[in-house]
Amino acid sequence: MLAPEQLVLYQIDLSEVFEGDCEVGHFYSHQHHEAAFVNHLVVSRIESGQRYLIRNNQFIHSNEHTDVEVVQTIDNVVLLRTLLDEYFAIAASDEHLQVAFDKVRTRIAL
């Protein structure tokens, strides 16, 4: 059996970094029409070996202590509101939730 090929993912140096150095990446991540955070609903919370994730129309709860992962389809805006409140402590207006839910449904249908 061959050993896996090693791949360097990060290079770190001790150069001084300024806020402006990060602005282009930050702008792209939330403004560019092809950016993941513009085109996908993503909410994540990690706490005490539990990972809660909303990715588009899926809610995923992973428990690293038991190695159990539960995947649930979010098929209505009421469920989206319940999950955001219960697992993420996020409150949003009905209008914003409906817009987000409709965008997810439209993207999934494409």
C-alpha positions as CSV (number, residue, x, y, z in Angstrom):
1,M,0.0,0.0,0.0
2,L,1.3,3.4,-0.9
3,A,1.6,6.2,1.7
4,P,-0.7,9.1,1.0
5,E,0.8,12.1,-0.8
6,Q,1.6,15.0,1.6
7,L,0.1,18.3,0.7
8,V,1.0,21.7,2.3
9,L,-2.2,23.6,3.0
10,Y,-0.9,26.6,4.8
11,Q,2.2,28.7,4.9
12,I,2.7,30.9,8.0
13,D,5.1,33.7,8.4
14,L,5.5,36.4,11.0
15,S,4.9,39.3,8.6
16,E,2.9,42.2,9.9
17,V,-0.7,42.1,8.7
18,F,-3.0,45.1,8.4
19,E,-6.8,45.2,8.2
20,G,-6.6,46.2,4.5
21,D,-4.8,42.9,3.7
22,C,-8.0,41.1,4.5
23,E,-10.5,43.4,2.9
24,V,-10.5,41.9,-0.6
25,G,-11.1,38.4,0.7
26,H,-13.8,39.6,3.1
27,F,-15.5,41.6,0.4
28,Y,-15.5,38.6,-2.0
29,S,-16.8,36.2,0.6
30,H,-20.0,38.2,1.1
31,Q,-20.5,40.3,-2.0
32,H,-19.3,38.5,-5.1
33,H,-22.1,36.8,-7.1
34,E,-20.2,33.5,-7.1
35,A,-19.2,33.4,-3.4
36,A,-20.4,30.5,-1.3
37,F,-21.9,32.7,1.4
38,V,-23.9,34.6,-1.2
39,N,-25.3,31.5,-2.8
40,H,-25.8,29.1,0.1
41,L,-27.5,29.3,3.5
42,V,-24.8,28.2,6.0
43,V,-25.2,28.4,9.8
44,S,-22.8,26.5,12.1
45,R,-22.3,26.0,15.8
46,I,-19.8,23.8,17.6
47,E,-20.1,23.1,21.3
48,S,-18.8,20.3,23.6
49,G,-18.3,17.7,20.9
50,Q,-21.6,18.6,19.2
51,R,-21.7,20.1,15.7
52,Y,-24.9,21.8,14.5
53,L,-25.0,22.8,10.8
54,I,-27.6,24.2,8.4
55,R,-26.4,23.9,4.9
56,N,-29.1,25.0,2.4
57,N,-32.1,22.7,3.2
58,Q,-30.3,20.3,5.4
59,F,-29.8,20.3,9.2
60,I,-27.0,18.1,10.3
61,H,-26.3,17.3,14.0
62,S,-23.0,15.4,14.6
63,N,-22.1,14.0,18.0
64,E,-18.3,13.3,18.1
65,H,-18.7,11.4,21.4
66,T,-21.1,8.8,20.0
67,D,-20.2,9.1,16.3
68,V,-23.8,9.6,15.4
69,E,-24.9,12.0,12.7
70,V,-28.5,12.9,12.1
71,V,-29.5,14.7,8.9
72,Q,-32.9,16.3,8.6
73,T,-34.4,18.0,5.5
74,I,-35.7,21.5,6.2
75,D,-38.9,21.5,4.1
76,N,-40.7,24.6,5.5
77,V,-39.9,28.0,7.0
78,V,-41.5,27.0,10.4
79,L,-38.9,24.3,10.8
80,L,-36.1,26.7,9.7
81,R,-37.2,29.1,12.4
82,T,-37.4,26.4,15.1
83,L,-33.9,25.1,14.3
84,L,-32.4,28.6,14.2
85,D,-34.0,29.3,17.6
86,E,-33.3,26.0,19.3
87,Y,-29.8,25.2,18.1
88,F,-28.3,28.5,17.2
89,A,-30.1,31.1,19.4
90,I,-30.8,33.2,16.2
91,A,-33.9,35.2,15.9
92,A,-34.9,36.6,12.5
93,S,-38.0,38.3,11.2
94,D,-40.6,36.3,9.3
95,E,-39.8,38.3,6.2
96,H,-36.1,37.5,6.3
97,L,-36.6,33.8,7.0
98,Q,-39.1,33.5,4.1
99,V,-36.7,35.3,1.7
100,A,-33.8,33.0,2.8
101,F,-36.0,29.9,2.6
102,D,-37.3,30.8,-0.9
103,K,-33.7,31.4,-2.2
104,V,-32.6,28.0,-0.9
105,R,-35.6,26.3,-2.6
106,T,-34.9,28.1,-5.9
107,R,-31.2,27.2,-5.8
108,I,-32.0,23.5,-5.1
109,A,-34.5,23.4,-8.0
110,L,-31.8,24.6,-10.5
